[in-house]
Amino acid sequence: MLFFKYLKYRLFYIVLLLICAICAVSIFYLYNFYLEAIIYTCLLCTAIVLGFGAADFIRFRRKHRHIKQLEKNPLLAHEHLPTASGQIEKDYGELIRKTAACVQEKEDESEKSRKQMSDYYTMWVHQIKTPISAMDLILQGEGQPDTDELKIQLFRISQYADMVLAYLRTDEHSSDFVFAQYSLDGVVRQAVRKYAFMFIKKHLTLDVRDIDLTVTTDEKWLVFVIEQLISNAVKYTNAGGVTIYTEGRCLCIKDTGIGIATEDLPRICERGFTGVNGRIDKRASGIGLYLVNMILKKLGHSIVFDSSLGEGTTVRIYFPTRDFIPYE
């Protein structure tokens, strides 16, 4: 019953009141007060306590019912809490409101993340359908299939698969970073070998100059970053080639491609932003450079783009000192 819950809620004050009453009666008795006076005093105090107790119980029952009604819609309960009757209740109310605001913020972030993930997968499905359809057309053609073209389309599928895996891993709270010191020359040549076929197919030159630099990084993720930058360089370069070299503790990847519009430079690392070049290449997703920037931040490196339309692009990756471990 609710009444017994109320008694338990007020048990401390009830016990305190009984102790005070016993003390008072004992003192009256020791001082030889008239029994009638003692009884009258007890009855009067009992009536007063019962009156205040009844009023307090009514308030308790009203709050209890109010809270039970709020339980039907707990997400909005913090907006309709009963009026606090003391500082502790005020503190609890404020705590509930702050908790609700925090939960709402997390839900909004989660919903935004789910929408971004859904949008990316929708776009990814359309992207990967293109090389699959191209391979299907090649295989349906008469005569011997063009193996070089098949290799290109298969390479694109592999790129898209790597991209979605990287997108999933970097979006997690913890990533599998393993830091050690690596020769930057070895890292660069791993990335270059993957794109050798594309350079040959597009008749582009590749000049990898002496790279005598040791960096503290995660090899796997840095290879992925350089692969993405080389991929962009090859994709948007139709004549000339790509030069890779170092300037101090900076790796430079320079191409002779179509370049990037000046107004697009501040936003090229935003998720989903494709800019002028994205309107030229309908397959552009705006995810590649976003991943590059996110990964480099986690690695403790930084990236700078220097470009203008029609004049090529130079990408610079800056590395910290050797003994700096940026991420744990």
N, C-alpha and C positions, 0 to 999 in steps of 0.2 A: 504493500500500500504506500501511497505517496506520503501519508502522514508519518509513517515510521521512517521514511527516507528523510523527511524534514527533521525529525527528532535526532537522527544520526548526524545530519548536517549541523545542527545546533547543539550537539552533545556537550561540547566544551563549556558553553555558556550555561547550559542546564546544570551540569555538575558544579560549576562555579557558584551558581545561584543557590543550590542546595547547601553547599558548604557555608556560604555567608548566612543563610537562614539558620542553620544549626548553631553557628557561632553566636548569632544574635539571641536566639532563644536561650542558649546556655548562659550567656551573660545576664539576661533578664532574670533567669531563675536564680543565679548566684547572688544577685542584688535584691532578692526577695520581692520582685515586682508582683503585683496582683495577677493571678492566673487569668482573670478575665481580660486584663490589659494585654497580656501576652497573646491570648487567643484572638482578640480583636485585631491586634497588629498583624498577626499571621494571615487572618482572613482578608484583611485589607490589602496586604502585599500580594497575596495569591490572586485576588481579583485584578489588581493592576497588571501583574505578570501575565495572567491569562488574556487580558484585553490586548496588551501589546503583542503577546505571542500569537493571538488569533490574527491580528493585522499583519504580522510578519509572515505567518503561514500563507495568508491570502496572496501577498506579494510573491512569495516563493512559488506557489502553485501557478500564478499567472506567468512568471518567467519560465517555469518548467514547460507549460503548455506552449508558450511562444517558441521556445527552443525546439520542441518536438515538431512544431509546424515547419520550422526552418530546415529540419532534417530531410524533409521531402524534396528540397532543392538546395543541397549543400553548397553548390557552386556560387549561389547568390546569398548565402547565409550571412556573410560578413557585412553586407549592405543593410541588413535589417536586424542587427543584434539588439536585444533589449537594453534599456537605459541602465548604465552601470550605477550601482548604489555605493560603491567604494573604490578606493584607488586600485586595489588588486583586480577588481572586475574591469576597470578601465585599462589596466595593463594587459590583461588577457584579451580584451577586445582589440587593442592596438596590435598585439601579437598576431591575432587571427587575421586582421586586415592586411598586415604586412606579408603574412604567409600566403594569403589568397592572391595578393599582387604578384608575389614571386612565382606562384604556381601558374598564374595567367601569363606571365612573361615567358616562362619555360614552354608553356603550351603554344604560345605564338611563335616562338623560335622553332619548336618542333614542327609546327604546321608549315612554316616557311621552308624549313629544310625538306619536308616531305614534298612540297610543291616543286621546289627546285630539283629534287631528285626525279620526280615524275616528269617534269619538263625535259630534263636531260636525257632520260631513258627514251622518251618519245622521239626526241631529236636523233638520239643514237641509233634507234631502230631504222629511221629514215636514211641516216647516213650509211649504215652497213648494208642496206638494201641495194644501194647504188652499185658498189663493186660486185655484189652477188648477181644482180641483174646483168651487169656487163659481162661477167664470166659465163653466164647462161647463154647470152647472145653469141659470144665467141664460140662456145662449144656447139651451138646449133648451126653455125655457119658451115658452108660447104668447104670441103678440102681440109687441109691440115690446120688445126687451131694455131693462132699466134701465141706461142709459149711466152714470149716476152710480155705481151699484154696481159696474159693470165697471171704472170708473176707480179706485175704491177698491181692488179686488182687484189690478189692474195695478200700482197704486202700492205695494202690499205686496210684490209680486214684485220690483219695482225695489229696494225697501228690503232685501230678503233678499239680492239679488245684490250690492248695495253692501256689505252686511255681510260676506259671505264674501270679497270682494276685500280689504276692510280687514283681515280676520282673517289672510289669507295674507300681506299686505304687512307688517303689524306683527310677524308671527312670524318674519320674515327677520332676519338679523343686521344688515343695513343697509337703511334705508328712504330713500325719495326725499324727504327733508326739504330745503326751500329756505327759508331764513330771510330775512325783510325786515321793514320796518316797514309796518304796515297800519292803516287806520282800522277800529276795532272795530265801528263802526256799519255800515260796508259789509259786513263779514263776517257780522254778525248778520242783516242784511236778505237776504243770499243764502240763508241757512238758512231764514228765515221764509217767503220766497216759495215754497219747495218744499212747505210744509205749509199754505199758504193755503186750498187746497181742503178739507183735513181740518177746519180750524177752521169753515169755512162749513157743512160736512156735519153736524158735531156741535153746531152753534149755540153755539160757544164764542167768547168775546171775546179779543182780543189787544191788549195795550197795550205798545208798544215806545216807551219814553221816550227822551229825548235821551241819546245815548251819545257823549260828546265825549272819546274816549280813543284814543290810538295805541299799538299794542303790537308788540313784536318776536316774530314767530311764523311758522309756515308756514300760509298762508291755506287751502290745500286741506284740510289735516288739521284745522285749527280749525273750518272749516265743517262737516266730518263730525262732529266732537265736538258742536257746538251742535245739529246736526240730530238726533243721537241723543237729546240731552236734551229737545229740543222734542217728538220722537216719543214719548218716555215720558210727558211732561206731557200730551200730547193723548190718548194711549192710556188713561191712568188718571184722566182728568178727564171727568166726565159733565155737570157744570153749572159755571157761572162762567167761568173763562178762565185765561189765562197772561199774566203781566206780566214784561217784560224791562227791566232797568235796571242802572245801575252804582253802586257804593259805593267811591269812591276808585279804586284799580286792581283792582277786583273786579267781574266780571260776574255778575249775579244773574238766575236764571230761576225765577220763583215761579208755582206753579199752585194751584188750589183742588180738587185731586183727592182720591183716597182716602188718600193719604199712605203712609208706610212705617212698619212696626212698629219700635219703639225697639230691640228685640233684634236686628233685621235690619240696622240701620245699619252696624255695624262690618264686615259681611261682604258688603255689596251689590256691591262691586267685585271679588269673587272670581270666578274662572272657573267658570261653570256654576251659581252660586248664584242662586236665584229667590225664596226666602223666602215670606212669606205671600201676596204678590201673585202669585207664580208659581203657587200652588195655585188662585188664582182664574182667572188667564189661563193655560190649558194650553199656549198657544203660546209662552210666555216661554222663552227659551233661556238666560238668565243670561250672555250673551256681550256684549251692548251696553255695559253699564257697565264690564265688564272691559276692553273695547277703549278706552273713553273714558279710564279711569284710566291705562292703559298709554301711550296716545298723549300725554296731557297730561304725563306724566313725561318722555317723550322730548322734548317741546316746552319743558320747563323750567317748566311751569305746575303748579298744584295745584288740587284740587277738594275741596269740603266739602259734605256733605248735612245739612240741618236739616229734620226731619220727624217726624210722629207720625200714627198711624192716624186717618183722618177729618178731618184738619186741613190737608191739602195738604202740599206739599214746596217747599223753597227750595234751589236748587243754586247754589253760589258757585264761580266759577273765578277764582283769584288769579294775576295776572300780575306778573313781576319788573320791575325797572327797564328803561327803554328800551334802554340800551346793553349789556344782558346777552345774550350768545349762549349758550344752554344746551346745544346739541348740534351736534357737527360730524361 
